[in-house]
Amino acid sequence: MVQIELDEETVDRLDGLREDDETYDEIVTELLNIYEAEELTMFRSGDG
């Protein structure tokens, strides 16, 4: 498993986004999914 180090400010921001007992892995996965969905939406809207 890859390990990354985050500064305290980033951890604080992640903590603000977490819900219930959500793990950091779960929140990062959710953020990546949102990013990918927005990227796909932007790509498709540029086709018109």
C-alpha positions as a Markdown table, in Angstrom:
| # | Residue | x | y | z |
|---|---|---|---|---|
| 1 | Met | 0.0 | 0.0 | 0.0 |
| 2 | Val | 1.2 | 3.5 | -0.9 |
| 3 | Gln | 1.7 | 5.9 | 2.0 |
| 4 | Ile | 1.6 | 9.6 | 1.6 |
| 5 | Glu | 2.3 | 12.4 | 4.1 |
| 6 | Leu | -0.1 | 15.3 | 4.4 |
| 7 | Asp | 0.5 | 18.5 | 6.2 |
| 8 | Glu | -1.7 | 19.5 | 9.2 |
| 9 | Glu | -3.8 | 21.9 | 7.2 |
| 10 | Thr | -4.7 | 19.2 | 4.6 |
| 11 | Val | -5.6 | 16.8 | 7.4 |
| 12 | Asp | -7.8 | 19.4 | 9.0 |
| 13 | Arg | -9.6 | 20.0 | 5.7 |
| 14 | Leu | -10.1 | 16.3 | 5.2 |
| 15 | Asp | -11.4 | 16.0 | 8.8 |
| 16 | Gly | -14.0 | 18.7 | 8.0 |
| 17 | Leu | -15.2 | 16.7 | 5.0 |
| 18 | Arg | -15.5 | 13.3 | 6.8 |
| 19 | Glu | -18.8 | 12.0 | 7.8 |
| 20 | Asp | -19.5 | 9.6 | 10.7 |
| 21 | Asp | -16.6 | 7.1 | 11.0 |
| 22 | Glu | -15.5 | 7.6 | 7.3 |
| 23 | Thr | -11.8 | 6.6 | 6.8 |
| 24 | Tyr | -9.3 | 8.8 | 5.0 |
| 25 | Asp | -9.3 | 6.2 | 2.2 |
| 26 | Glu | -13.0 | 6.5 | 1.8 |
| 27 | Ile | -13.0 | 10.3 | 1.7 |
| 28 | Val | -10.2 | 10.5 | -0.8 |
| 29 | Thr | -11.9 | 7.9 | -3.0 |
| 30 | Glu | -15.1 | 9.9 | -2.9 |
| 31 | Leu | -13.2 | 13.1 | -3.8 |
| 32 | Leu | -11.5 | 11.4 | -6.7 |
| 33 | Asn | -14.9 | 10.1 | -8.0 |
| 34 | Ile | -16.3 | 13.6 | -7.8 |
| 35 | Tyr | -13.3 | 15.0 | -9.6 |
| 36 | Glu | -13.5 | 12.4 | -12.4 |
| 37 | Ala | -17.3 | 12.9 | -12.8 |
| 38 | Glu | -16.8 | 16.7 | -13.1 |
| 39 | Glu | -14.0 | 16.2 | -15.6 |
| 40 | Leu | -16.2 | 13.9 | -17.7 |
| 41 | Thr | -19.1 | 16.4 | -17.6 |
| 42 | Met | -16.8 | 19.2 | -18.7 |
| 43 | Phe | -15.4 | 17.1 | -21.5 |
| 44 | Arg | -18.9 | 16.1 | -22.8 |
| 45 | Ser | -20.2 | 19.7 | -22.5 |
| 46 | Gly | -17.3 | 20.8 | -24.8 |
| 47 | Asp | -18.4 | 18.5 | -27.5 |
| 48 | Gly | -21.5 | 20.5 | -28.5 |
